[in-house]
Amino acid sequence: MTSPLVEMKNVSIAFGGVQAVDSCSIQLHAGEVVGLLGHNGAGKSTLIKMLSGAYKMDSGEIWINGNQVTIQSPRDARDQNIETIYQTLALADNLDAASNLFLGRELTTALGFVDDDRMEAETRKIMARLNPNFKKLKEPVSALSGGQRQSVAIARAVYFNAKILIMDEPTAALGVHETAMVAELIQELKKQGLGIFLISHDTREMMELCDRVAVMKNGQMVGAERVEDVTEDDILSMIILGKNPKDAA
């Protein structure tokens, strides 16, 4: 097997004497979706925030494509082609899809003016690749459905060359149809070779969307298993009891 796209080795971080993440290791390969599960406070978001540069780890190593890297800020993460899509999506509601996609990174003409036509054309191209049914390019994103808003946030990450995508509760508060739309987007990103970390509380959804699920409890990694090797009850046991049923076998 090729070297992992991402490998976090024995990473730890403490806040005010409380060990939030305690010597955790996890891998992610290209074209793979790894789900992170655990109760609130289990450490899953904190673990991923060290990868995204939101937190500086106290100890441990991060390797990207077989090379050890230093990630101490979101800019460092972006330099490693890591993009994060938070639950809030961080979209400007009053702007359309193209303006959101290029927010802060606007394309300009030779004279230095914002090139709206080119930004719209580029948005059409990326949307055709990710979500061909997306047609509402001219409307403010406040008028879009939850799934369509996710499409814009994902398109922004992919356009700027994300290879590693972190998605925090991507289907929270979405209906059945919208959730299916996001699932299709995730499958499309997999085909394009992206590696995706998915944070969610929904065990059943994780079993459907992910290749592997990793469970954390009290800041420690309980285990990471391929979804075809475990049942939903096994995952719940890992979350609640903090024990991997496979270890007892």
C-alpha positions, 0 to 999 in steps of 0.5 A: 500500500502507498504511504498514507496521505495523512498520518498523525502519530502519538499527538497530544494536547492539554488545556489547563492541565486537562489532557484533551487528546492523549497520544493518539494516532490515525491514518488517512489514505487518498480516496478514503473517508475516515469517520471520527466518532465519540461523545462530546468531549471525546477529543475528536474535534480537538484532534482534527483541529491540530491537523487544521492548524486551529490548535498547536499540539503539545507533542507528536508528529504529523506526516503528509505524503510520507513527509513530516510537516509542521502545522501551527496555523490554518495557513500551514494547513492550507500550504499542505492542501488541507481544507476544513469545512466547518458546520457553520460553512463560513459563507457570506449569506448576501453574496452569490456562489461565485463571490463566496467561492473566491471570497478573499481570493478574488480573481482580477483583470489585468487592470486589477479589477475584480473579474466577475465573469471569470469567477462565474465561469470558474464556478460553473466549471467546478460545480459541473464537476461536483454537483451538475444539478446546481444552477443557482449561481446568481442567487445569494447563498441565503436563498440556497438549501442546506445541501446547496450551501454545502456544495458551495463550501466544498467547491471552494475547498476543491477549487483551491486544490484541497487534497485533504478535506475535513468535514465537521457534521456535514449533514447536521440539520439537513433533510433526507434529500439534502443528506443524499446530495452531500453523500453524492458529493463525498463519493465524487470527491473520493473518486477524485482521490481526496482523503476526507475526515468526517466528524459526526455523531450519526453512527448509521450515516458513518457506516454508509459514508465511510471506509473506516471509522475511528472512535475516541473516548476520553481523549484516547483512540479506542480503535479504527476499523473498516466498516465492513468488519464491524457492526453498528452495535460494535461502534456503539460499544466502542463509543460507550464502553471505550473498548474495541470488541475485536480486541476481546475476540 
